[in-house]
Amino acid sequence: MDAVTILLKYLKRKRFIEDIEKSKGEVKTERIALRKEDNLFIRDAITGIGNILKEDLEQHYYITTVKMGVFGNILTYAIILRDGAEAEIAVYAREGFIKQHLADKTIQKLKVILC
């Protein structure tokens, strides 16, 4: 299963979203090379910027929240799916009336920490 599907199924189960197909357009993805090929490295890196909602060490993924915005009051939801020395990052951010490109900013923030 790909990172987008895993993330959206989790968010639907927790009732953050209503329709998976409709929400796929709001998810941004990117593939990155990790600095270290280790699950503990990913866990330690993302603990400082948000909360880990789910971790699966068998399938090597973490679902986390990332605090964004000026005061850190906006939460975006991200999955980091590790595949060896690379990882796929998928981010879901619910945008309001004014588009702030939160998903793109979250990916950049995660790239700084993980790469």
PERAQUI-V841809 format. One record per residue. N is the residue number from 1. RES is the residue in one letter. BURIAL is + if it has 24 or more other C-alpha atoms within 12 Angstrom, else -. Layout:
BEGIN
N;RES;BURIAL
N;RES;BURIAL
END
This chain:
BEGIN
1;M;-
2;D;-
3;A;+
4;V;+
5;T;+
6;I;+
7;L;+
8;L;+
9;K;+
10;Y;+
11;L;+
12;K;-
13;R;-
14;K;-
15;R;-
16;F;-
17;I;-
18;E;-
19;D;-
20;I;-
21;E;-
22;K;-
23;S;+
24;K;+
25;G;-
26;E;+
27;V;+
28;K;+
29;T;+
30;E;+
31;R;+
32;I;+
33;A;-
34;L;+
35;R;-
36;K;-
37;E;-
38;D;-
39;N;+
40;L;-
41;F;-
42;I;+
43;R;+
44;D;-
45;A;+
46;I;+
47;T;-
48;G;-
49;I;+
50;G;+
51;N;-
52;I;+
53;L;+
54;K;+
55;E;+
56;D;-
57;L;-
58;E;-
59;Q;-
60;H;+
61;Y;+
62;Y;+
63;I;+
64;T;+
65;T;+
66;V;+
67;K;+
68;M;+
69;G;-
70;V;-
71;F;-
72;G;-
73;N;-
74;I;-
75;L;+
76;T;+
77;Y;+
78;A;+
79;I;+
80;I;+
81;L;+
82;R;+
83;D;+
84;G;-
85;A;-
86;E;+
87;A;+
88;E;+
89;I;+
90;A;+
91;V;+
92;Y;+
93;A;+
94;R;+
95;E;-
96;G;-
97;F;-
98;I;-
99;K;-
100;Q;-
101;H;-
102;L;+
103;A;+
104;D;+
105;K;+
106;T;+
107;I;+
108;Q;+
109;K;+
110;L;+
111;K;+
112;V;-
113;I;-
114;L;+
115;C;-
END
